[in-house]
Amino acid sequence: MDLLLSLSRAIDALNDRVGRTVGWLVLVTTLISAGNAVSRYGFNLSSNAWLEVQWYLFSAIFLLGGGYALLSNSHVRIDLVANRLRRRTNAWIDLVGIVVFLIPTCLVFLKFGWDMFYDSYARGEMSADSGGLIRWPVKVLVPIGFLLLLLQSVSELVKRIAYLRGRVRWEGLGHAPDEAPPDARVE
């Protein structure tokens, strides 16, 4: 179990670093968007490539940030119900959800995302828009993003099992290192 918890910590550190780095892309995307608006409406200049860069960056934010969202417990959850349940019950619900829904979904998207990327790369797919960009760099974000989410799913699974076996405390589960855990009913 100690080896699995070490692996979990390494995965958490990876997704924490990726998530915090990707967060800066929000600023970059905003600056590019503002620059596009100024050039289009102020100088009557536009570029499909710069518009597509915005879309690519948004895709990177969304796809590469999924593992970080799971790590930092900022994913969608029914807090109204979860906060009324015992911690062990929440851990069991998380464990079943990860095994039955999250991991299989990640595997499906990872497989189809890889196929989509590889096809785009092999064909040298380009945007149909004039001045557009090549497509494979944005398509490779799908398998990378779902790989990061899959890894974080494994990490969360390990942490839930360790909690249920009495190896870790609840406060260390599903939260970024500098965030407080959500309120939950004490057992």
N, C-alpha and C positions, 0 to 999 in steps of 0.2 A: 504494500500500500504506500510505503514511503517513496518508492520509485514513481508510482503513478501521481502522487501529490507533487513531486518535483517536476514531472512532466506538465502537470496542470499549471504550476507556477510559471514555467517557461512559456506555455501557450498564453497565459494571462499577460505576461510581460510583452510578448509579441503583439497581441491584439491591442494592448494599451498603447504601445508605441505607434502602431499603424493608425489607430483611431485618433490619437493626438496630432499626428502628422497630417492625416487627411482633413482634420478640422481646419487646418490652414488653407485648404483648397476652397473653403467657403469664401474667405477673403479674396483669394485670387479670382474666383469666379465672379464675385461682386465687382471687382475692379475691371475685369474684362467686359462684363455686362455694361457697366457705366461708360467705359470707353467706346463700346459699340453704339450705345445710345447717342453719345455726344457726336461721334463721327457720322452717324446716319442722319440725325436731325439737325445737327449744327453745320455740317459740311457736305451733306448729301452724298456721303461715301458709305458703302457697306461692303461687307466681305462674308461670304458663306463660310469660309474657313474659320473666321473668328467666332461666328455663331455656332459652328460645330464644335469648336474648342470648348465653348461654354457647356454644350450638351455632354461632351466627353468628361469634363470635370465634374459635372453634376452626377454622371453615372459613377465616377470614381468615388465621390463622396458617399453616395447611397450604397454601392456594392461593397466597397472596402471598409465601410463603417459598421457593417452588420455584426461582425464579431465583437467589436467594441461596444455596440449597443447591448448585446447579450451580457458581456462582461460587466458593464456598468449598471445593469438592471434597468435600462431605459427602454426596453422593448415593451410591446403592448401586453398588458396583464390586467386582469379584472381585480384591481386592488380592493374594491368594496368587498369582494368575497375572500380574497387571499388574506386580508388583514384580520378577518374574523376566525380564521382557521389556526390550528396549532402549527408550530414550526415543522414538526415531523410530518404532518399531513401535507403541508406545502412542499416539503422536500420530496415526498412520494409523488405528488402531482407533477412536480418538475421532472422527476426521474422518468415517469411514464411518458410525459409529453416529449421529452428529449428522445427517448428510445423509439416511440411509436410514430411520432410526427416529424420532429426536427431533423434527426439524422437521416431518415429515408428521403426527406425532401431535399436536403443538401446533396445527397448522393445523386439523385435524379438530375438536379440542376447542374451539378458538377459534370456529369456525363454529357448531357445535352449541350451545356455551355462550351465544353471542350470541343465537341463535334462542330458546333457553330463557328467557334474561333478558327479551328483548323481548316474548315472549308473556306472561310473568308481569307485566311492567310495563303492557302494553296492557290486560290484563284486571283489573288492580288486585288480583292474587292475594293472598289473606290466608291465614294459618294456619287449619287446620280446628279447632285447639284453642281453647277458650274463653280469651279474653284474649291470644291469640297475636298475632304481629307480621305486618307485610306481608312478602311473600316476595322481591320483586325486589331489595332491597339485598343479600341473601345470594347471589342468583343472578347478580348482576353481577360477583361475585368470581371466577366461573369464567372468563369471557373476559379479565378483567384479569389474573388469575393466569397464564393460559396465554400472554397477550401478553408478560408479563414473562419467562416461561420461554423463549418464542420469541426475544425480543430477546437473552437471555443465550446461547441456542444460537448465534445469529449471531455474537455476540462470541467465544464459544469456538471457533467455526469459523474466524474470522479469525485468532485467536491460533495455532491449530494450523497453518494454512497459512503464517503468518509464521514459525513455528518451523521448519517443513519447508523453507522457503526461506532459512533462516539469518538472518532479520531480528530475531528475539527469542530470548532464552535460555529454557531449560526452566523455570527457577525462577519465571518470571512467568506460567506457564500454570495456569489453573484454581484459583487460590488467592486467598483474600481478602488484601488488601494486608498485613495484619499476621500472616499465618500462614506457617509454614515449609512448603516443599514436601514431599511424601512421599518416603521413601527410594525411589530407583530406580537401577537398574543403569546405570553410566556407560558410554557408548559407547566 
